[in-house]
Structure formats: structure tokens, C-alpha cells
Amino acid sequence: MVREKTTSSVSTFKCIPLGKVRTGIDGLEDVLNGGYPEGRTTMIKGGPGSGKTLLATQFLVQNALQGTPGILVTFEESAEEIRKNAATVGWDLPGLEKKGKIFIYHARIDATAVTAGPFSLKGLIAIISGQAKSMGTNRLVIDAIDILMRRFDDSSRARDELGSLHDWMRGEKFTSL
């Protein structure tokens, strides 16, 4: 909303429309007034098994079928598990992957891995950035980011890295979940 100047002591506000990206779910389209905000990040929160991954995958499938490719970065489920779950609702992720419409990256971090120096998201950002450029996309899903945030020893460092990731996504104009 933008405040308009007025000559009286009362200000009025004018709504500025925000571009939307389809979710792929008709009822959700209505609730969100057309879809997810374009070029912005939307957080989906829920307990285990609540459908967050399926909802995000549907977003990528819907966009892929409309011609806009997407990237799914998963920290918890393997790429094969994602494919199998998608197949139960009739989505052909392997077919979309072969066409370059969807890329699934299992970014599992081995809990036993030894790190030299402080952990950073720079490597992950470089991988996503390169893949997005090669696909010509700005659609991104990062699934179970809470798993990734556990790699940081203190909460302020985790917040800083998450802020850097968000700033990067915003700067690249990703529509992300």
C-alpha cells in the first residue's frame, strides 16, 4: 500500500497489485488472491507428514507444465523418495527432469562429516545459482530448511546465514517456497 498525499489532514491508501505465480491448487489460489507472490519467498510451515513437500512439489509441477522450470533442493527426503511420492498423485517427475523442467538436488549433509572452519551456505548458493542459470528459471523450493539450520552451532549464526540466503533469493528474484 502506498500513502497518497492529500490536502486534508486525512491520508488515503492505494493498493498496488503484486504479481502472482500459480500454486497449482484451485482453492489455495482463491485464498492467496491468485497465487504465491512473484519474486518473493513464501514459508510453508507444518508438522511432519502435513503435506509441505507435496504442496511445494505441486507448485513446481504446475509451473513446469506451464513452461517455467523449477528446482527442488531437499535436505531430508532423497530425490527418489520425492519421485515416488509424486507418482502416487500422478506426477511424472522423471519425465519432467528429462525435459529439463525440474531439477531435484538432494543436499543431504552427512552428520558425521568433519568440517574445517565455519559452515557456510555459499557452496549451496553457487550450486543453485548455476543450475538456475542453466535452466533459465527463478522457481525454487528448499525443503526442510530446518534440517540445514541444525548445522550451525549457534542460533545467531543460523539467522545470519538464513538472512544471507533470503537476500540472495530476493536479489535473484526467485519465487521460492
Salt bridges, closest charged atoms under 4 A:
GLU4 OE2 - LYS14 NZ 3.99
ASP26 OD1 - ARG22 NH2 3.78
GLU29 OE1 - ARG22 NH1 3.80
GLU80 OE1 - ARG83 NH1 3.35
GLU97 OE1 - ARG83 NE 2.69
ASP146 OD2 - ARG150 NH2 3.75
GLU161 OE2 - ARG157 NH1 2.80
ASP167 OD1 - ARG170 NH2 2.76
